[in-house]
Amino acid sequence: MDYLARNDAPVSEELWAQIDAAVISQAKQHMVCRRFLDLYGPLGPGASYVAVDTADKEEVFGKNLGRVTGRRLVELPQLYQDFSLLWRDIAEADKSGYPLDLAAAAAAAQASAKQEDNLILYGDKELGVEGLFTAAGTHTIKRGDWSTGEDAYRNVAHAIAYFSGNNMLGRYALIVSPDVYLDLQRLQPNVGLLEIDRIKKLVDDRVYAVGTFGLGKAALVCAEPHYMDLAVGMDLSVGYLEQKEFNHYFRITETVALRIKNPKAIVNFEK
């Protein structure tokens, strides 16, 4: 079935290709969390829930029944952003041969990327979904003053020592809000390096500023798939909504959920 209503839409294959290219290009540029999280899926557009297993998962038998413990189900919510293209603009592009201005599609793709990152970082209380900054059971380290001195480097090194001490080895990624990222752009006179460059050496360059998602946020994660990943039902796609007053309306949609299998693989730096 054509879930995205593309086959019967009054849109040429050439225009669909231009829209897809613009949307995917902008989404890749602006999606932050996908740069360090493994993807699980796509599971298909019909997937509504996905299992999240812990290391304690087992099959338990009793009273002639068997069931799996150490597993919970989380919803795969549908995230979407809409945009429109004017019929006169499409007609002019067809006549002139110049590319159609797809700024509206690009803006919607950027909003989609921010929406996905926001769900991964903060979760959603109504859905009962936790995020990297809000999950229960994470490890917390009291954050020093990251705008001066060497507190930032020491705190991150402390977090890595915590991971190593708990046998959590692998890809570490530091996620910071833009204000913290800016604070790290300063020269340490005693070593002749920017503070962020010193920290990047600890995490193999995986330091990410996460858009406008609050102030003073910082977390280090061990982003191995047995600790966390991003479950995808339908990956980012563009569908056709309707034609109204001759103009064309589209929807960018996806179904995703962060799967935190071990919250101890997240260190939140809090003041």
N, C-alpha and C positions, 0 to 999 in steps of 0.2 A: 504494500500500500504506500502511496505517495503521501507520507505524513506531513511533509513540508509544503504540499500543494504547489510544487514547482512545475509539474508536467503540463498542467492546464493553465498556468499563468501566462498572461499576454506579455511575456518577456523573452527576448531572443537569447539563444545560447551564448552569443558573444557578450551580451550585457550581464548574464548570470556569471560568466567567467570573470568579468571585470569586478563585479560586486564581491564575489568570493575572494578574489585576490586582494582587494582592498581590506576586507574584513579580517582575513587571516593574517595579513601583514601587520595591521595595527594591533591585533590581539597579541601576536607574538612579541611585539615590541613592549607592550604594556603589562602583560601577565608576568608577575614576579614570582609567585610561589611555585609555578610549574618549572622554574629554572632549577629548583633543588628537590622537588617532590617527584617520586616515581608515579606513573599513571597505572591504574588498574582498570582494564577495559580497552575499548568501549564495550559495555555490556548490552547495548541495544536501546532503542528509544522506549521500549515497553518496560524496562527495568524500573521499579518504583522503590525498592529497598535493596540494600547490600549488607552482607554479614561483616561484622568486625570481630575477629578472633583474637584472643589473648594467648600468651604462651601456656596458660593453664587449661586450654581447651581439651576436653576429653569426652568420650561417650560413656554415659552412666546407665547401668541396667538395674532394674528392680521392679517387682510386681509385673513381670512379663512385659515391661516397657523399656525402651532404650531412648535416651535423649542426649543431646549435646549440651554440655555446660561450658562456661568460659566463652560464650558467644552472645553477641547482641546484634540487633538489626537497626540500621539507621536509614532514614529516608533519603532518597535521591531527589532533592527539590529541583524544580525547573526554574532556571534563571533566564531572564529575557530582557531585551531592549529593542524598541521599535524605531524605525526611521521611514522616511518617505522620499520619493523621487517625483518631481513634477513632470507631467507628460510633455509640456512644452520644452523642457530642457532635454528630454530624451529625443524628441523630434528634431531639435536643433543640432544635437550631436550626430544624429543619423544623417542629416542633410550636409553638415559641414565637414564631417569626417574627423573632427577634433574629439579627444576623449571627453566623456561625460564627467562633470564635476561630482565626485562621490564623497564630498566632505561630510555629508549627513551619515553615510554608512560608516566612515572612519570614526566619527564622533561616537556613534552607537557601539562600535567595536571597542573603543577605549572605555566606555562606560561598562561594557560587559566584562572586560578584563578587571576593572576596579571592583565590580560586584563579586566576581569569583574570588579575588584576593581577600576582600572583606569577609566573605563567608569562611574562608580558610583561617584567617587570622582571629576573627572574633566569634565565629559560629553564629547561631541564631537561637535565642531562648524559646521562641514559639515552636520551632521545629525540634527542640531538644538536642541541637547539634552544638558541640563544643569546638572552639578554635584554638590555635596555638597559644594565643595570649590569655585565653579564658578557661582552658581545660582544668579540671580538678585533678589533683595528684601530681602535678608537675613539681620539679625541684626549683626552689627559689634561692637566689643569691642576692644579698643586699648590695645594691649598686652604689659605688662611690661617685665622685664628681668626674664625669667623662669629658668635661670641657677643659680640664687642666690636669697637669701631672700625668701619672701612669696608671690611674685607677682603671681605666677602660681595658688596658692590656692585662693588668693583673686579674681583673674580674673574668675576662674571657679565658685566660690561662687556668684560673680556678675551676671554671665550668668544664674545661677539657679534662682537667685532672679528675673531676667528679665522674665524667663519662668513663674515663679509662679505669678508674677504681671500681666501676660497676660493670666492666667488660662490655661497654657500649662503644665499639670501635667502628669507624667508617667515615662517611661523608658528613662533616660538620658544616653547618651554615648559620651565619649570624644575620639576624633580621632586625633592622633598626628603623625607627621613624625618621623622616627627613631632618628634623632638628638635631637628633643625635648623630646622624650621618655628617651633618655640617660641623658639629663639634669635633669630630674625628679628623677633620681636614686641617690639622695644625702640625707644625714641625716640632719634633722633640729635639731640643738643642743638644742633649747629651749623646744622642745616637745618630743625628743627622737624617732622620726619616720622618715622614708623616706618621701620625699615630695610626691612621687607618691602614697604612702599608705594613706596619709591624703586626697588626692584628690579622691582616690578610695572609701573612706567612703562617699563622697558626691554623688557618682554616682553608688553605689552598685556594685563596682568592674568593671564596664564597661569602661575600658580604653584600647584602642587598638592602637598599632603601625601599620602603614599602608605601610609597605614595602618601596621601594625606589621611592617614589612619590614626590620628591622635598624636599627642606629644609625649616625649620621654619614654617611648617604647623600645625595648630591646629584648631579644630572646636568642638563645643558641639551641639548635636542634641537631640531633643525630638522625639524619634523613634517610636512613636505610629502610627499605620497604617492609622489613619485619617489625619495624617500630611505628611507621606511619606511611601513608601513601594517599593519593587522590583517586577515588573511585569515579569513573566516568560511565554514565549510561549512554546518552547521546552526546557526542563531542560537539564543539561549537559549530553551528550550522545556521544557514540563512533560509528562511521560508517566506512564502508569499501570503500576505494577509487578505488584501482586498484592493479593488480599484474603486476609488471614490472621487466623484467630480473629475473623472478622467485621470487623476493622479494615482500613483502606485504606492502601496504600503507594505513594508517588509518587517520581519521579526528575526532578530538574532537570538538563538536559544541554545541551551545546553542543560544537561542534568548531571550534577556532580555532588560529591560529598567527601569531606576529609575523613579518613579513617585513622584515628589515633589508637594504635594497638598497645602501646606502652607509654603512658604520660611521663614516665621518668626519663624518657628520651628528649624531654623539653626542659630547658633551664630558662626561667624568666628572671631577668634582672630588674629588681624593684627597689625603689628608694625607701 
